[in-house]
């Protein structure tokens, strides 16, 4: 199936709209009037509304300026979601932000690697050995990728063969995020039993 | 016969999906969507995509309603005066407690951003309460084990 962002222009539209939606949600969360935000940016309130509804030709400079206007920062992230044909469309920026929050807001990659649980996936999940999982609770909101898609089966069991397949195909940072949660919460996401 | 059709060119997430209920003259949301200009279509698709993947979005693009209308939902394009109305439900309460879908039924062209609850009462609620509509949705989202047999 072709996703509606199949061509570059529509993909750009998605990225721009996603950025402006994040700005709009921040303004709503902080109850910041549009006119105050517009004043900070040095543009008119109608221009703010226009951009929020129909972003077009946003420059990186303006993206940074709009984020800094609410005290936030921006990163442009290149990622591989194993969907080279773009059948699933782009990911929303909020997903990356939530993952970053969930692993403790690291400021460098070295502090990610030294976090408890990060290196755990292979030992916890036991690639190559038979492991069964019983779902005991819904995963947290940040586990929103294949890990959730494949592991979250309410009132059901995940078969070992599928676990191994998923782990082999899942980006390690996402597996690590799930494992980190497993290590650092009182209630484990999944009860595991080696077979 | 009523049918439920997922919004095209988009995949549901693990917890959200949006589609059109069709098959009756009063159910115009799907037909209007197909006639949208390319620009308006992208606006709508992005809004739906945002809700499907994050469960929320700016009020200018979408919103729910206060009780007793808290099971209704609207996707909006304010500058263009476009409103797509529908209702929220979980078609798989036994097998997927987290799933929530938006069944879009009705379209309104509005000049002012003021809510007319008559639209929800008269044009959406009949479908929300319709057993035939529930059957149409269940055809796409049966409340049973998924294909992996978990």
Interface residues (C-beta under 8 A of the other chain):
Chain A: X1 X2 X3 X4 X6 X10 X13 X14 X17 X18 X21 X24 X25 X28 X49 X50 X52 X53 X54 X87 X88 X89 X91 X92 X94 X95 X138 X144 X148 X149 X152 X153 X154 X155 X156 X157 X158 X159 X162
Chain B: X8 X9 X10 X11 X13 X14 X39 X41 X42 X43 X45 X46 X49 X50 X53 X54 X56 X57 X58 X59 X60 X61 X77 X78 X79 X95 X96 X97 X98 X145 X146 X148 X150
